Amino acid sequence: MQNVVVFGGAGFVGSHLVEALLKQDKNITVVDDFSNGSQNNLSAVSDKIKIIKFDIVNKDWSSLMDLKPDVIFHLATHPRSFSLQDPIKNADVNVIGMINVLDFAKKKNSKLIYTSNSGICGDPQFLPVTEEHPIDCKTPYDANKLIGEHYAKIYQKIYGLYITIFRLATVYGERQIVNEELGWRPIIPNLVKKLEQNETPIINWDGEQTRDLIYVKDVADCLIKGSESNDQNGEMFLLSTNKETSVNEALRVISEVTGKNIAPTYTEKNPGDIRRMVLSYEKAKKAFGYSPRVSLKEGVTRYVNWYRSAKR
Ligand SMILES: NC(=O)c1ccc[n+]([C@@H]2O[C@H](COP(=O)([O-])OP(=O)(O)OC[C@H]3O[C@@H](n4cnc5c(N)ncnc54)[C@H](O)[C@@H]3O)[C@@H](O)[C@H]2O)c1
């Protein structure tokens, strides 16, 4: 049975990835410091996996040295939202932590799948954005994720590690929650939470800014396809839907699904916010046969059902 380690596996995307991996009968270890993830995210699968609480910034990795991963998924991250307030913490996790994960992969001779962020392209110069789009980092998080990509390529070229990078669009789905402590207010959870609490939704900027909203299980499936391929060493892929949705439109869909209609209040733009986002997934389609399966309305419906259930 293949051994898999998921760094950041107790987080939002990571926990869906773990569930999808389990369907394929993998031997899974989650490594997470639980700074933004939770045991609760893994409650449905915790008896089938090994969970290690560990901070990837640590210098001493001896507690992980018994692991023998064939594949490592590196999803652990310090979030974008807080990176302007604490760029050093963000660099610690997203750069030093990345180097530590790469050193671990090198020692273990593991294949590495790294999740980066499409936001590093900044305001698009052309649409849809492709893998060739120029970079224009808007926040320390963007810069640190980009540095992570550079390190991945260095380790791939110098040490012969097998590495594939995925730059994700804006991911949403069950278990994604607002984390006020980290200033993390993802679009769909934030709007759903407000409407479900019968409060006025707050939208930064005028709501006409757009995002490419991708459902989390579509992401998990493609990351696994990436890990199964042996032909994409050193390649980078955008993972997206190639659909552009404004925040106002997302609110409209959420209102329709929840049956709650409350006019939003518009406030100032978040620092580093980009105006438009829509990304091509042609390269991932060619390489892995990927295409998104879950529409925004279906994904929002699943999210609202989850939100209303007792699982939160
Ligand atoms: N969610 C999105 O919209 C989105 C968009 C683009 C890229 N990504 C990328 O996808 C990946 C997963 O994102 P997510 O939304 O699931 O985030 P998340 O915050 O839910 O998950 C990250 C996990 O990493 C853990 N973590 C943080 N610091 C750690 C440390 N020092 N040591 C060990 N674990 C640590 C957190 O506890 C959390 O469980 C990240 O690499 C992120 O950059 C996400």
The ligand as an SDF file (V2000), in Angstrom:
LIG
                    3D

 44 48  0  0  0  0  0  0  0  0999 V2000
   -8.2120   27.8540    0.1060 N   0  0  0  0  0  0  0  0  0  0  0  0
   -7.8730   28.5320   -0.9770 C   0  0  0  0  0  0  0  0  0  0  0  0
   -8.6850   29.2550   -1.5530 O   0  0  0  0  0  0  0  0  0  0  0  0
   -6.4820   28.4160   -1.5540 C   0  0  0  0  0  0  0  0  0  0  0  0
   -6.1580   29.1610   -2.6860 C   0  0  0  0  0  0  0  0  0  0  0  0
   -4.8860   29.0790   -3.2120 C   0  0  0  0  0  0  0  0  0  0  0  0
   -3.9510   28.2420   -2.6350 C   0  0  0  0  0  0  0  0  0  0  0  0
   -4.2730   27.5310   -1.5300 N   0  0  0  0  0  0  0  0  0  0  0  0
   -3.2470   26.6730   -0.9360 C   0  0  0  0  0  0  0  0  0  0  0  0
   -3.8220   25.4280   -0.5780 O   0  0  0  0  0  0  0  0  0  0  0  0
   -3.2080   24.9290    0.6010 C   0  0  0  0  0  0  0  0  0  0  0  0
   -4.2580   24.5870    1.6520 C   0  0  0  0  0  0  0  0  0  0  0  0
   -4.9950   25.7600    1.9580 O   0  0  0  0  0  0  0  0  0  0  0  0
   -6.2550   25.7100    2.9360 P   0  0  0  0  0  0  0  0  0  0  0  0
   -7.2170   26.6860    2.4320 O   0  0  0  0  0  0  0  0  0  0  0  0
   -6.6600   24.3200    3.1740 O   0  0  0  0  0  0  0  0  0  0  0  0
   -5.6170   26.3100    4.2580 O   0  0  0  0  0  0  0  0  0  0  0  0
   -5.8340   25.8660    5.7780 P   0  0  0  0  0  0  0  0  0  0  0  0
   -5.3090   26.9840    6.6010 O   0  0  0  0  0  0  0  0  0  0  0  0
   -7.2080   25.3980    6.0180 O   0  0  0  0  0  0  0  0  0  0  0  0
   -4.8670   24.6100    5.8850 O   0  0  0  0  0  0  0  0  0  0  0  0
   -3.5000   24.7540    6.1550 C   0  0  0  0  0  0  0  0  0  0  0  0
   -3.1350   23.8120    7.2720 C   0  0  0  0  0  0  0  0  0  0  0  0
   -1.7530   24.0140    7.5820 O   0  0  0  0  0  0  0  0  0  0  0  0
   -1.6180   23.9490    8.9840 C   0  0  0  0  0  0  0  0  0  0  0  0
   -0.4060   24.6780    9.3540 N   0  0  0  0  0  0  0  0  0  0  0  0
   -0.2110   26.0280    9.3730 C   0  0  0  0  0  0  0  0  0  0  0  0
    1.0130   26.3130    9.8090 N   0  0  0  0  0  0  0  0  0  0  0  0
    1.6290   25.1170   10.0620 C   0  0  0  0  0  0  0  0  0  0  0  0
    2.9050   24.7620   10.5590 C   0  0  0  0  0  0  0  0  0  0  0  0
    3.8170   25.6910   10.8810 N   0  0  0  0  0  0  0  0  0  0  0  0
    3.1990   23.4500   10.7130 N   0  0  0  0  0  0  0  0  0  0  0  0
    2.2770   22.4830   10.4010 C   0  0  0  0  0  0  0  0  0  0  0  0
    1.0450   22.7750    9.9470 N   0  0  0  0  0  0  0  0  0  0  0  0
    0.7280   24.0760    9.7650 C   0  0  0  0  0  0  0  0  0  0  0  0
   -2.8820   24.5970    9.5310 C   0  0  0  0  0  0  0  0  0  0  0  0
   -3.1460   24.2140   10.8760 O   0  0  0  0  0  0  0  0  0  0  0  0
   -3.9240   24.0570    8.5680 C   0  0  0  0  0  0  0  0  0  0  0  0
   -4.4710   22.8390    9.0240 O   0  0  0  0  0  0  0  0  0  0  0  0
   -2.2080   25.9850    1.0370 C   0  0  0  0  0  0  0  0  0  0  0  0
   -0.9240   25.6420    0.5420 O   0  0  0  0  0  0  0  0  0  0  0  0
   -2.6870   27.2440    0.3470 C   0  0  0  0  0  0  0  0  0  0  0  0
   -1.6240   28.1380    0.0910 O   0  0  0  0  0  0  0  0  0  0  0  0
   -5.5180   27.5990   -0.9570 C   0  0  0  0  0  0  0  0  0  0  0  0
  1  2  1  0
  2  3  2  0
  2  4  1  0
  4  5  1  0
  4 44  2  0
  5  6  2  0
  6  7  1  0
  7  8  2  0
  8  9  1  0
  8 44  1  0
  9 10  1  0
  9 42  1  0
 10 11  1  0
 11 12  1  0
 11 40  1  0
 12 13  1  0
 13 14  1  0
 14 15  2  0
 14 16  1  0
 14 17  1  0
 17 18  1  0
 18 19  2  0
 18 20  1  0
 18 21  1  0
 21 22  1  0
 22 23  1  0
 23 24  1  0
 23 38  1  0
 24 25  1  0
 25 26  1  0
 25 36  1  0
 26 27  1  0
 26 35  1  0
 27 28  2  0
 28 29  1  0
 29 30  1  0
 29 35  2  0
 30 31  1  0
 30 32  2  0
 32 33  1  0
 33 34  2  0
 34 35  1  0
 36 37  1  0
 36 38  1  0
 38 39  1  0
 40 41  1  0
 40 42  1  0
 42 43  1  0
M  CHG  2   8   1  16  -1
M  END
$$$$
